[in-house]
Amino acid sequence: MSPRWQPLRAAVLALPVLVLGLGAACGTTAPSAPTAPDDARRVDVMVSGMGYAPDEVIAEPGETLVLVFDRPDAANCGEELVFPASGRKVELPVGAKTEVVVTAPSDGRLAFTCGMGMYQGAIVLRN
């Protein structure tokens, strides 16, 4: 191939990479976390080597809650919060408070665990 066509060849070869890169950056977005109404009840949940405190949160059926997880140190397996029923996973960074919006189920309970399943917690309906 003659040297005068090399810049055109490079541009043609780079075009698919550019298009795919722009599509990945602009065309897809991660699903957004649920948002809570302004009047949602906030519940502080401490994550420590003993698990979650409190490990049960009492709620009304359909009530929207903001669970505020506080993981002050890394000396536990609480780096990941999992809601097994939905497969939802949330990272709980050390030294930060992480807000997790949940809706209490209409019946039963909504369980949550650490990534290893060692820590157990739940949203429990008021009797």
N, C-alpha and C positions, 0 to 999 in steps of 0.2 A: 504494500500500500504506500502511496506517495506521501511524503511528509506534509503536504498541504492539506490532506484529509484527516490527519491525526487529531487536530483540535475538534473537528466535527464528530469524529468517532468517540472521543472522550465525552463530549456533551451528550451524545445519544446514549452512551452506556451509563452516564450518571443520572439521566432523567428518571428511570424507574426508582432508583434509590431516593431521589428527591421527592417524588410523588408519594412513595410509601412512607417516608419520614414525615411529610406534612400530614398525611392521612392519619398516622398514628398520633401525632401531636394535636391535631384539630378535630379529627372525626370521632374519636372515642373518648369517653370520659368514664371515670370510675363512678359507680353508683353513690349517690350522696347519702349521708347518714340521715336518719329520721330527725325531723326538727320537732321541738316541743313547744306547745303553747306557752305564753307568758305566765300563766297561772299553774303550770305543772308543778307538782310537788317534787322537791329535791331531797334526796336521801344520800348522806355521806356514808361510804363503805370503805373501811380501812382494809388494806391487803398486807398481811404479815406472815410470818412463819407459822402462825396458828390458823391461817385461812382468812375467811372474810368475816368482818364484824361490822354490822350484823350479818349473819348468814341467812336470815329470812327477813323479807320486807313484806309487811302486810299492806294489801291494796284492795281497792274496790274493783269489781269487774270492769274492764275497759279503761281504767284510769291510766293516764299518761304520767310516767315518772321520769325524772332525770336522776340516774344513779351516778354519783360522783365518786369514782374510785381513786383512792389515794394510796400509792405504793411508794413509801418513803425510802426503802432500801432494796437491794437486789438479793438479800439473803432469804429468798423464797422462790417458789415456782410460779409466781403470779404474773409473769410477763405477758401472758395471753389469757384473755377472757373469752369463753366459748359459750354460746347458747346452743346446746345440742339439738333442740327441736328444729331450729331453722338453719343451723350450720354457720350462723353469724359469728365472726371472730373479731376481736378488738384488741389492739396492742395497748398494754398498760406500762408506759415508760416509767423508769425509776425517777423519783423526785418530782413528779408532775401529777396534777389532778386531771383525770380524764372523765369527761361527761359522756354518759351512755344513755340515750333516750330509749325507753321501752314502754310498751303498752301491756298492762296486766291482762291475762287471758279472761275470757268470759266464764270459764270454768276450769277447775284443776289448778295447776301451778306452772310457773315458767322457771325452769331450772337454768342455772348457769354454773360453770366450772372453770377451773384453770385449764390450761392446755394439756396437762397431763391427767386431768380428772381427779387429782388429789384433793383440791379444795372444792367444796360443794356449797352452793347457795341457791336461793329461789325467791321468786315473787309468789307470795301465798295470798289467796283471797280471804278477805274478812268474812267471818261466819255470821 
